[in-house]
Amino acid sequence: MMKIELLNKNKIIDVDSNESLYSILKREFGDNYISYLGAKVDNKVQALDYAKLNENDKVMFFDITDRDGRRIYIRTLSLIYIKACKDVFNDIDVEIKHSLNKGLYTELENKNLITKNQLDNIKKRMKEIIEAKKPINSICISVKEAQEIFRKQSMEDKVELLNYRKEEYINIYELDGYYDTFYGHIAPNTEVIDKFDLRLFYPGIILNFPTVESNFELPEHIEHKKLFNVFKEAEEWGEIMNVGYVGALNKKIENGTIDDMIRINEALHEKKIAYIADAIASDKNIKIVLIAGPSSSGKTTFAQRLSIQLRVNGKKTYAISLDDYFVDRHLTPRDENGDLNFETINALDLELFNEHLISLMSCEEVNIPVFNFVKGMREYTREPVTLTEDHVIIIEGIHGLNDELTKQIPQMNKFKIYISALTQLNIDNHNRISTSDLRLIRRIVRDNTHRGNNALKTLQLWTNVVRGAEKYIFPFQENADAIFNSALVYELCVLKKYVEPVLMEIERGSEYYAERQRLLRFLSYFKTIENEDAIPNTSIVREFIGGSCFE
């Protein structure tokens, strides 16, 4: 016997030296055990089948309200969904592609159209698996054994990925005779899933689960058709480059063909930016271009490249920063905690901003302010500006897609662009790469290389950054006239060598240690691109690693 500290109940308890977290959970929490999905043992996330506790370990069980709990819930639900599809359609394969419509967009192999009756059969089978309280077994086997299992299950994407695994052993999961890998922990039993839904979204299915925004209930159905089309475009780009999964990307690095793929990827970006510029230039009514997207989407580089393409089309460009239109500090609204809220649109002087835009569009002289962040007030230190009829005003900022920002400007004079890093790359068929994770890694690298901030500082700010995007950007993304996907299929192989040393600085005692471990484990699937010569100085990735001609 030994003693551990159970942080949930603020008490010391006695446990057997080889007792699992699951056993402790059931004993200490009674019938409420079903709510918990995993635990942090001395700030390290562990699955509930973990049975290697040490004397004086600090244990905190978590549920779906914790971000790691949500990840375990979604992985477990995904496994149940895949198994149900295989049961209903005689071992069909499933692709979990990306986040969409407040859920996961999935497609069934060679199924161009799923009927409502077939959808109901999948849902019914999922409920049967959940109600049967089927165990999900974690099995540690050699990589070669795992590859043999996946080869028998026709999962070549997993077989190829494991070719680049450094460790000799791997944990795989078994549910009712079906084997899979999920790159993170899974619940030990199907009974933990209490809420889910399936919705048809041609040509696939949306898998819905409880979200933070819906107070951990199922979200209302919202269709993001424009965003879906961008994901489909990204998929086509992946086919052009012959890269859909990390294993295929690693293979290109290994066989020396990665430079050619980088050039193709960058050319696709340039072609898309040129296409957007052509659309703007062809409409003489468009005087204002508004660019919005979540943090680390590459808005700065995109705006510069768009400006160049507009000039190729005979347009002149003038950039305005929304930051210069903040209201004076004493007028800034406060949030629910009483803190100054610079994220809300009401932190901007909208009347003055619109007045200046109308004057600029009318080729009148305007004295544009500069916001002094030290004094917390606007100052007028610039030379007055007068634009011509050939000018296009480019505005980059969080509220660009919200018509409230430019409420006095007619719609025909505006062109709105949404930009985000919507990666077309997945780890394998069943493990997508989160767009939020890609942007977080970009942000950590940029904060370190350009602002001198360590990873801990970035992680401390990230929750509020994501919350701001959920509130002020994502609800308006379907308002965009064009969507630009700033993700580069190869970039994680470049960012890896910059971000790993910075993450390693986070110590075991930090509350962000679990996040450090998760990101390092995620990055371990990628081979590193050491030679960056093929990356042009106009590339969006240069905004983060350095060497951009726009700096």
C-alpha positions in Angstrom: 0.0 0.0 0.0 1.0 3.6 -0.6 -0.5 7.1 -0.2 -1.5 9.5 -3.0 -3.1 12.9 -2.9 -6.6 12.9 -4.6 -6.9 16.6 -5.6 -10.6 16.3 -6.6 -11.5 15.7 -2.9 -8.5 17.4 -1.3 -7.5 14.3 0.7 -4.8 11.7 1.0 -5.9 8.1 0.2 -4.3 4.6 0.4 -4.0 2.6 -2.8 -2.4 -0.6 -3.9 1.0 -0.2 -5.6 -0.3 -1.7 -8.8 -3.9 -0.4 -8.7 -5.2 1.3 -11.8 -6.7 4.8 -11.9 -10.0 3.3 -13.1 -10.2 1.1 -9.9 -9.5 4.1 -7.7 -12.0 6.2 -9.6 -14.8 3.6 -9.1 -14.0 3.2 -5.4 -13.8 6.9 -4.6 -16.5 8.3 -6.8 -19.2 5.6 -6.7 -21.8 5.9 -9.5 -20.4 9.2 -10.6 -17.2 7.5 -11.9 -18.8 7.4 -15.4 -18.4 11.2 -15.7 -14.6 11.0 -15.7 -12.5 10.4 -18.8 -8.9 10.5 -17.6 -6.6 11.9 -15.0 -3.5 14.1 -14.5 -0.9 12.5 -12.4 1.6 15.1 -11.4 0.5 17.3 -14.3 0.9 14.5 -16.9 -2.3 13.2 -18.6 -2.8 9.5 -18.1 -5.5 7.1 -19.4 -7.7 5.5 -16.7 -6.1 2.1 -17.2 -2.8 3.6 -16.0 -1.4 1.5 -13.1 2.0 2.8 -12.3 1.4 5.2 -9.4 4.2 6.2 -7.0 4.1 7.3 -3.4 2.8 10.9 -2.9 1.6 11.2 -6.5 -0.9 14.0 -7.0 -3.9 12.8 -9.0 -6.7 14.9 -10.5 -9.5 13.1 -12.4 -11.1 15.2 -15.2 -14.3 15.1 -17.2 -15.5 16.6 -20.5 -15.3 20.2 -19.1 -11.5 19.8 -19.2 -9.9 20.2 -22.7 -8.0 16.9 -22.3 -11.3 15.3 -21.3 -13.0 16.6 -24.4 -10.2 15.2 -26.6 -10.7 11.7 -24.9 -14.4 12.0 -25.4 -14.1 12.8 -29.1 -11.5 10.0 -29.7 -13.7 7.5 -27.9 -16.7 8.6 -29.8 -14.8 8.4 -33.1 -13.7 4.8 -32.4 -17.3 3.8 -31.6 -18.5 5.5 -34.8 -15.8 3.8 -37.0 -16.7 0.4 -35.4 -20.4 1.0 -36.0 -19.9 1.9 -39.7 -17.8 -1.3 -40.1 -20.5 -3.4 -38.5 -23.3 -1.8 -40.7 -21.4 -1.8 -44.0 -19.4 -5.0 -43.7 -16.0 -3.6 -42.7 -16.1 -0.4 -44.7 -13.4 2.1 -44.0 -14.1 5.6 -42.6 -12.2 8.8 -43.1 -12.4 11.4 -40.4 -11.4 14.4 -42.4 -11.7 17.7 -40.5 -13.7 19.9 -38.1 -16.9 21.3 -39.7 -20.4 22.5 -38.6 -19.5 22.2 -34.9 -18.5 18.5 -35.4 -16.3 16.2 -37.4 -16.8 15.8 -41.1 -16.4 12.1 -42.2 -16.7 10.1 -45.4 -17.3 6.4 -45.9 -15.1 4.7 -48.4 -16.7 4.5 -51.9 -20.0 5.7 -50.6 -21.1 8.7 -52.7 -24.5 9.1 -51.0 -25.6 7.9 -47.6 -29.4 7.5 -47.2 -31.3 8.6 -44.1 -32.1 4.9 -43.4 -28.4 4.0 -43.5 -27.6 6.9 -41.2 -30.2 5.7 -38.7 -28.7 2.2 -38.8 -25.2 3.6 -38.0 -26.7 5.6 -35.1 -28.6 2.6 -33.8 -25.5 0.4 -33.9 -23.5 3.1 -32.0 -26.1 3.2 -29.3 -26.0 -0.6 -29.0 -22.2 -0.5 -28.5 -22.5 2.3 -25.9 -25.3 0.6 -24.0 -23.5 -2.7 -24.0 -20.7 -1.0 -22.0 -18.1 -2.7 -24.1 -14.5 -2.5 -22.8 -11.9 -0.7 -24.9 -8.6 -2.5 -24.3 -5.2 -0.7 -24.6 -2.6 -3.2 -25.8 1.2 -2.5 -26.0 2.8 -4.4 -28.9 5.8 -4.0 -31.1 5.5 -1.7 -34.1 6.0 -4.7 -36.5 3.1 -6.5 -34.8 1.0 -3.4 -35.1 1.8 -3.0 -38.8 0.9 -6.6 -39.4 -2.5 -6.1 -37.7 -3.2 -2.9 -39.7 -2.1 -4.5 -43.0 -4.7 -7.2 -42.4 -7.3 -4.5 -41.8 -6.2 -2.7 -45.1 -5.0 0.4 -43.2 -1.9 1.2 -45.3 -1.9 4.8 -44.1 -1.1 3.5 -40.6 1.4 1.0 -41.8 3.3 3.7 -43.7 3.2 6.1 -40.8 4.7 3.5 -38.4 7.7 3.1 -40.8 8.9 6.4 -39.3 8.2 5.7 -35.6 11.3 5.8 -33.5 10.0 3.8 -30.5 10.0 0.0 -30.8 6.5 -0.4 -29.2 3.1 1.2 -29.6 -0.2 1.2 -27.8 -3.1 0.2 -30.0 -6.8 0.0 -29.0 -9.1 -3.0 -29.4 -12.9 -2.7 -29.4 -14.9 -5.9 -30.0 -12.2 -7.5 -32.2 -11.5 -4.3 -34.2 -8.0 -2.6 -33.7 -7.0 1.0 -34.2 -4.6 3.7 -33.2 -5.6 7.1 -31.8 -2.8 9.5 -31.1 -3.9 10.3 -27.5 -5.7 8.5 -24.8 -9.1 6.7 -25.0 -11.7 5.9 -22.3 -11.6 2.3 -21.1 -15.3 1.7 -21.8 -17.9 2.8 -24.3 -20.3 3.7 -21.5 -18.7 7.1 -21.0 -20.4 8.4 -24.2 -23.7 9.9 -23.3 -24.4 12.5 -26.1 -23.7 12.4 -29.8 -25.6 12.8 -33.1 -25.1 12.1 -36.8 -26.2 14.4 -39.6 -26.0 14.0 -43.3 -23.8 16.5 -45.1 -23.3 15.4 -48.7 -21.2 13.5 -49.6 -20.4 12.5 -46.0 -21.6 12.6 -42.4 -21.1 15.1 -39.6 -20.4 13.5 -36.2 -21.6 15.8 -33.5 -20.5 15.9 -29.8 -21.0 18.2 -26.8 -19.1 21.5 -27.1 -18.0 24.2 -24.8 -20.0 26.8 -26.7 -23.2 24.8 -26.2 -22.5 24.3 -22.5 -21.5 20.7 -23.1 -24.7 19.9 -24.8 -25.0 19.0 -28.5 -24.6 22.2 -30.6 -27.3 23.5 -32.9 -26.9 22.6 -36.5 -25.0 25.3 -38.4 -23.9 24.7 -42.0 -20.5 26.1 -43.2 -20.8 25.5 -46.9 -18.1 28.0 -48.0 -15.7 26.5 -45.4 -16.5 23.0 -46.7 -15.6 24.0 -50.2 -12.2 25.3 -49.1 -11.6 22.0 -47.4 -12.5 20.2 -50.6 -10.1 22.5 -52.5 -7.4 21.7 -49.9 -8.0 18.0 -50.5 -7.6 18.5 -54.3 -4.3 20.3 -53.5 -3.2 17.3 -51.5 -3.9 15.1 -54.5 -1.9 17.4 -56.8 1.1 17.1 -54.4 0.3 13.4 -53.7 0.2 14.0 -50.0 -2.8 13.3 -47.8 -1.2 11.8 -44.7 1.9 12.3 -42.6 3.4 9.0 -43.7 3.4 10.1 -47.4 4.9 13.5 -46.4 7.7 11.8 -44.4 8.4 9.6 -47.4 9.0 12.7 -49.6 11.5 14.1 -47.1 13.2 10.7 -46.9 13.5 10.3 -50.7 14.6 13.9 -51.4 11.5 15.0 -53.4 10.2 17.5 -50.7 11.7 20.6 -52.4 9.6 20.0 -55.5 6.5 19.6 -53.4 7.3 22.9 -51.5 7.5 24.7 -54.8 4.1 23.3 -56.0 2.5 24.2 -52.6 3.8 27.7 -52.8 2.6 28.1 -56.4 -0.9 27.0 -55.4 -0.9 29.7 -52.8 0.2 32.3 -55.2 -2.3 31.3 -57.8 -5.1 31.5 -55.3 -4.1 35.0 -54.1 -3.9 36.1 -57.7 -7.4 34.7 -58.3 -8.8 36.7 -55.4 -7.0 39.8 -56.6 -8.4 39.4 -60.1 -11.9 39.1 -58.6 -11.4 42.4 -56.7 -9.9 44.3 -59.6 -12.6 43.2 -62.0 -15.3 45.0 -60.0 -14.8 48.8 -60.2 -17.2 49.2 -57.3 -14.9 47.5 -54.8 -13.0 50.1 -52.8 -12.4 48.3 -49.5 -11.0 44.9 -48.8 -11.5 43.5 -45.3 -9.3 40.6 -44.1 -10.1 38.7 -40.9 -9.0 35.4 -39.5 -8.0 33.8 -36.2 -4.5 34.4 -34.6 -1.5 33.1 -36.6 -3.4 32.6 -39.8 -0.8 34.5 -41.7 -2.9 37.6 -42.3 0.1 40.0 -42.5 1.9 38.1 -45.2 -1.4 37.4 -47.1 -2.3 41.1 -47.1 1.1 42.1 -48.5 1.0 39.4 -51.2 -2.6 40.4 -52.1 -1.5 44.1 -52.3 1.2 43.1 -54.8 -1.3 41.1 -57.0 -3.7 44.1 -56.9 -0.9 46.3 -58.1 -0.2 43.8 -61.0 -3.9 44.4 -61.9 -3.3 48.2 -62.0 -4.7 49.0 -58.6 -3.1 51.1 -55.9 -3.4 50.0 -52.3 -3.5 51.7 -49.0 -3.5 49.8 -45.6 -5.3 50.9 -42.5 -4.8 49.4 -39.1 -7.9 49.0 -36.9 -5.7 49.4 -33.8 -5.4 53.1 -34.6 -9.2 53.5 -34.1 -9.4 52.2 -30.5 -11.4 54.5 -28.3 -9.5 56.3 -25.6 -8.6 54.0 -22.7 -11.1 55.4 -20.2 -13.9 54.7 -22.7 -12.9 51.0 -23.4 -15.7 48.5 -22.5 -15.1 46.0 -19.8 -15.7 42.2 -19.8 -17.7 40.1 -17.3 -14.7 40.1 -15.0 -14.3 43.8 -15.0 -11.2 43.8 -17.2 -10.7 46.1 -20.2 -12.0 44.3 -23.3 -10.0 45.2 -26.4 -11.5 42.3 -28.4 -15.1 43.6 -28.6 -16.1 45.7 -31.6 -17.2 48.4 -29.2 -13.6 49.1 -28.3 -13.3 50.8 -31.7 -14.6 54.3 -32.6 -16.8 53.0 -35.4 -18.3 56.4 -36.2 -14.9 58.0 -36.8 -13.7 54.9 -38.7 -16.6 54.9 -41.1 -16.4 58.7 -41.5 -12.7 58.4 -42.6 -13.5 55.5 -45.0 -16.2 57.5 -46.7 -13.9 60.5 -47.1 -11.0 58.3 -48.4 -13.3 56.7 -50.9 -14.4 60.2 -52.0 -10.7 61.1 -52.6 -10.9 63.7 -49.8 -8.0 64.5 -47.5 -8.0 62.6 -44.2 -5.9 62.9 -41.1 -5.6 59.3 -39.9 -4.9 58.8 -36.2 -2.1 56.8 -34.5 -3.1 55.1 -31.3 -0.6 55.6 -28.5 -0.8 52.4 -26.4 1.4 53.9 -23.7 -0.9 56.9 -23.1 -4.1 55.0 -24.1 -5.3 57.6 -26.5 -5.3 58.6 -30.2 -2.8 61.1 -31.6 -2.6 62.8 -34.9 1.1 62.7 -36.0 0.8 61.5 -39.6 0.7 63.6 -42.7 -2.8 63.8 -44.1 -3.7 61.3 -46.8 -5.6 61.7 -50.1 -6.4 58.6 -52.2 -7.2 58.3 -55.9 -10.1 56.4 -57.6 -7.6 53.6 -58.4 -6.9 52.9 -54.7 -8.2 49.9 -52.8 -8.1 50.3 -49.0 -6.9 47.1 -47.3 -8.1 46.6 -43.7 -6.9 43.7 -41.6 -8.5 43.0 -38.2 -10.5 40.7 -36.0 -13.9 42.3 -36.9 -13.4 42.5 -40.7 -16.3 40.1 -41.5 -18.7 41.8 -39.2 -20.8 44.3 -41.2 -21.2 46.4 -38.0 -17.6 47.4 -38.5 -18.3 49.2 -41.8 -22.1 49.7 -41.4 -22.0 53.0 -43.3 -20.3 51.5 -46.3 -22.5 50.0 -49.1 -22.0 46.3 -49.6 -21.1 46.7 -53.2 -18.0 48.7 -52.2 -16.7 45.9 -49.9 -14.9 42.6 -50.5 -14.5 40.4 -47.4 -11.8 37.7 -47.1 -11.6 35.1 -44.4 -8.2 33.5 -43.9 -7.3 30.5 -41.7 -4.8 27.6 -41.7 -7.1 24.8 -42.7 -4.6 22.0 -43.1 -5.4 19.3 -45.8 -3.0 16.9 -44.1 -4.1 14.3 -41.5 -2.0 11.9 -39.4 -3.9 9.0 -40.9 -7.5 8.2 -41.9 -8.8 8.3 -38.4 -6.6 11.0 -36.8 -7.1 14.5 -38.1 -4.8 17.5 -37.5 -6.5 20.2 -35.6 -6.4 23.6 -37.3 -6.1 25.2 -33.8 -3.0 23.1 -33.0 -1.4 24.2 -36.3 -2.1 27.9 -35.4 -0.9 27.4 -31.8 2.4 25.9 -33.0 2.8 28.8 -35.5 2.1 31.3 -32.6 4.6 29.7 -30.2 7.3 29.9 -32.9 6.5 33.5 -33.9 6.3 34.7 -30.3 9.7 33.2 -29.6 11.5 34.2 -32.8 10.0 37.7 -33.1 8.8 38.8 -29.7 11.1 37.0 -27.2 8.2 35.2 -25.5 8.6 31.6 -24.3 6.1 28.9 -24.9 4.6 29.2 -21.4 3.6 32.8 -22.1 2.0 31.8 -25.4 0.0 28.9 -23.8 -1.1 31.2 -21.0 -2.7 33.6 -23.5 -4.0 31.0 -25.9 -7.3 30.2 -24.2 -8.4 33.8 -24.4 -7.2 34.0 -28.0 -9.3 31.0 -28.9 -12.3 32.3 -27.0 -12.0 35.6 -28.9 -12.0 33.8 -32.2 -15.1 31.8 -31.3 -16.9 35.0 -30.3 -15.8 37.5 -32.8 -14.5 35.7 -36.0 -16.0 32.2 -36.5 -19.7 33.3 -36.4 -19.0 35.6 -39.4 -16.8 33.4 -41.6 -19.6 32.4 -44.0 -20.1 36.2 -44.7 -16.8 36.2 -46.6 -16.7 36.8 -50.4 -13.5 34.6 -50.5 -11.8 32.2 -48.2 -8.0 31.8 -48.3 -6.5 28.7 -46.8 -3.0 29.7 -45.5 -2.0 26.1 -44.4 1.1 24.7 -46.1 1.2 20.9 -46.3 4.9 20.8 -45.4 5.1 23.5 -42.7 4.9 21.3 -39.5 8.1 19.6 -40.8 9.7 23.0 -40.8 8.2 24.4 -37.6 9.1 21.3 -35.6 12.8 22.2 -35.1 11.8 25.7 -33.9 9.0 24.7 -31.5 10.4 21.6 -29.9 13.3 23.3 -27.9 10.9 26.0 -26.7 8.3 23.5 -25.5 11.0 21.5 -23.7 11.6 24.6 -21.5 8.2 24.0 -19.8 8.9 22.1 -16.5 7.1 19.2 -15.0 5.6 21.3 -12.2 3.8 23.6 -14.7 0.1 23.4 -15.2 0.9 23.5 -19.0 3.2 20.4 -18.8 0.4 18.1 -20.1 0.0 20.4 -23.1 3.7 20.4 -23.7 3.7 16.6 -23.7 0.7 16.4 -26.1 2.3 18.8 -28.6 5.7 17.1 -28.5 4.0 13.7 -29.0 2.1 15.1 -32.0 5.2 16.6 -33.5 7.1 13.3 -33.1 5.1 11.9 -36.1 6.8 14.4 -38.5 10.3 14.1 -40.0 12.2 17.4 -39.9 13.0 19.5 -43.0 16.5 20.8 -42.2 17.2 22.6 -45.5 14.9 25.6 -45.9 16.4 26.9 -49.2 13.4 25.9 -51.2 11.0 28.0 -49.0 10.7 31.4 -50.7 10.9 34.7 -48.7 7.3 35.5 -49.7 6.0 32.3 -48.0 3.5 32.5 -45.2 5.7 30.2 -43.1 8.4 32.8 -43.2 6.2 35.1 -41.1 6.8 32.7 -38.3 10.3 31.3 -38.7 11.8 34.5 -40.1 13.4 35.4 -43.4 10.3 37.1 -44.8 10.8 39.9 -47.3 7.8 41.6 -45.8 9.3 42.0 -42.3 
